[in-house]
Amino acid sequence: MKHGKRHRAEIARSLPQWERKFLCYKALKKKLKLRQDMGFRHSLGRELDKVNDFFIDKEEDYIILFRELESKAENINGHEEMLELLKEILAFHSEMVMLLHYSVINFAGNTPYFLIMIYIRIFALATIFSSCETKQG
């Protein structure tokens, strides 16, 4: 399978909601094949700006969410609130991992080893939170 097809398949499988935010390899490849150097450079600049802008927007959202979670953590009253906060932290972590995955796919197209390591970390974190709930409940 060619890189472009693998890339599109990986996006469709893992992050379909962000599909329009990825580099468009197909259009760039077309310009490169037609030897349209100026068109390629312009398109590449636009595609890189698109990826960068999306990443920065998500990063800003996550900074705000992190501060909200910090505030909630300072004001926890009781076991139920702590469990709810742990769930929110796990969801927050999952969102950040999706952004990391987005970055990896745009950078390398398809990096199985790295993705396996991400999923192992998610599983480990979920296991830790699950054991915390069990011990306290």
C-alpha positions as CSV (number, residue, x, y, z in Angstrom):
1,M,0.0,0.0,0.0
2,K,1.3,3.4,-0.9
3,H,2.0,6.1,1.7
4,G,-0.9,8.3,0.7
5,K,-3.4,5.4,1.0
6,R,-1.9,4.3,4.3
7,H,-2.1,7.8,5.6
8,R,-5.7,8.3,4.6
9,A,-6.6,4.9,6.1
10,E,-4.9,5.7,9.4
11,I,-6.8,9.0,9.6
12,A,-10.1,7.4,8.8
13,R,-9.5,4.7,11.4
14,S,-8.1,6.8,14.3
15,L,-9.2,10.5,14.0
16,P,-12.0,10.9,11.5
17,Q,-13.4,14.0,13.2
18,W,-10.1,15.8,12.4
19,E,-9.8,14.5,8.8
20,R,-9.8,18.0,7.2
21,K,-7.0,19.2,9.5
22,F,-4.3,16.8,8.2
23,L,-1.8,17.5,5.5
24,C,-3.3,16.8,2.1
25,Y,-0.5,14.6,0.6
26,K,-2.4,13.8,-2.6
27,A,-2.7,17.4,-3.7
28,L,0.9,18.1,-2.8
29,K,2.1,15.0,-4.7
30,K,0.1,16.1,-7.8
31,K,1.8,19.5,-7.8
32,L,5.2,17.9,-7.3
33,K,4.6,15.5,-10.2
34,L,3.6,18.3,-12.5
35,R,6.8,20.1,-11.5
36,Q,4.9,23.2,-10.4
37,D,7.5,24.4,-8.0
38,M,5.9,27.6,-7.0
39,G,2.5,26.0,-6.8
40,F,3.9,23.2,-4.6
41,R,5.7,25.7,-2.3
42,H,2.6,27.8,-1.9
43,S,0.4,24.7,-1.3
44,L,2.9,23.2,1.2
45,G,3.0,26.5,3.1
46,R,-0.8,26.6,3.3
47,E,-1.0,22.9,4.4
48,L,1.7,23.5,7.1
49,D,-0.1,26.6,8.3
50,K,-3.4,24.6,8.5
51,V,-1.7,21.9,10.6
52,N,0.1,24.4,12.8
53,D,-3.0,26.5,13.4
54,F,-5.1,23.5,14.4
55,F,-2.4,22.2,16.7
56,I,-2.0,25.6,18.4
57,D,-5.8,26.0,18.8
58,K,-6.2,22.6,20.4
59,E,-3.1,23.3,22.6
60,E,-4.7,26.6,23.9
61,D,-8.0,24.7,24.6
62,Y,-6.1,22.1,26.6
63,I,-4.2,24.8,28.6
64,I,-7.6,26.3,29.6
65,L,-9.0,22.9,30.5
66,F,-5.9,22.0,32.5
67,R,-6.3,25.1,34.6
68,E,-10.0,24.3,35.2
69,L,-9.0,20.8,36.3
70,E,-6.4,22.3,38.6
71,S,-9.0,24.5,40.2
72,K,-11.4,21.6,40.7
73,A,-8.6,19.6,42.3
74,E,-8.0,22.3,44.8
75,N,-11.6,22.4,45.8
76,I,-12.5,18.7,46.1
77,N,-15.0,17.8,48.8
78,G,-15.4,14.1,49.2
79,H,-14.9,10.8,47.4
80,E,-17.5,11.3,44.7
81,E,-16.0,14.6,43.5
82,M,-12.6,13.0,43.4
83,L,-13.8,10.1,41.3
84,E,-15.5,12.6,38.9
85,L,-12.3,14.6,38.7
86,L,-10.3,11.4,38.0
87,K,-12.6,10.6,35.1
88,E,-12.2,14.2,33.7
89,I,-8.4,13.9,34.0
90,L,-8.5,10.6,32.1
91,A,-10.7,12.1,29.4
92,F,-8.3,15.1,29.2
93,H,-5.3,12.8,28.9
94,S,-7.1,10.9,26.1
95,E,-7.7,14.2,24.2
96,M,-4.0,15.1,24.5
97,V,-3.0,11.7,23.3
98,M,-5.3,12.2,20.2
99,L,-3.5,15.5,19.5
100,L,-0.1,13.7,19.9
101,H,-1.4,11.1,17.5
102,Y,-2.5,13.8,15.1
103,S,1.0,15.3,15.2
104,V,2.7,11.9,14.6
105,I,0.5,11.0,11.7
106,N,1.2,14.4,10.0
107,F,4.9,14.1,10.7
108,A,5.5,10.5,9.8
109,G,2.3,9.2,8.1
110,N,2.3,5.9,9.9
111,T,4.6,5.0,12.8
112,P,3.3,1.7,14.3
113,Y,5.9,1.3,17.1
114,F,5.2,4.8,18.4
115,L,1.4,4.3,18.3
116,I,1.7,1.0,20.2
117,M,3.6,2.9,22.9
118,I,0.9,5.5,23.2
119,Y,-1.8,2.8,23.5
120,I,0.2,1.0,26.2
121,R,0.4,4.3,28.2
122,I,-3.3,4.9,27.9
123,F,-4.1,1.3,29.0
124,A,-1.7,1.7,32.0
125,L,-3.3,5.0,33.0
126,A,-6.8,3.6,32.7
127,T,-5.7,0.7,34.9
128,I,-4.3,3.0,37.5
129,F,-7.5,5.0,37.7
130,S,-9.6,1.8,37.8
131,S,-7.5,0.5,40.7
132,C,-7.9,3.8,42.6
133,E,-11.7,3.6,42.3
134,T,-11.6,0.0,43.5
135,K,-9.4,0.8,46.6
136,Q,-11.5,3.8,47.6
137,G,-14.9,2.4,46.8
